Amino acid sequence: MSDGRPGRLPVPRYEVTVQGRGIALPVDGTVAIGFLRLVQLRARDPVDAEIRAVELVRSDWAASAHAGRNLGDAPYLTINRIGSLNWWHRLLGTPRGYIFFGEDGVQIPAGPAQS
């Protein structure tokens, strides 16, 4: 998978799971204290992918309706998982939205307007 320019190596594609903690977001009658967000991107190497994924999630969170409803702090972001993506992952589409969880670590189902 080249970018079409001779002599250039393809840039790897990664999926990074970013975890955010420290929030207090009311969701469906309970309070989410954290979230997971899957990010797919191209990067030179895994470290670059991690840095870019955290920057993207930080920016997306700040611009989201969730940030306005958050009763806690801005999320503390860490990397939960990173992996390389094969070419066929593009066919599956990029995951969107946040996966919220409560203090017990159990996922909090969010309605379509909240993801």
Secondary structure, DSSP 4 states (H G I P E B T S, - for coil): ---SSTTPPPPPEEEEEEEEEEEEEEETTEEEEEEEEEEEEE-SSHHHHHHHHHHHHHHHHHHSHHHHH--SPPPEEEEEEEEE--GGGGGG----S-EEE-TTSPBPP--GGG-
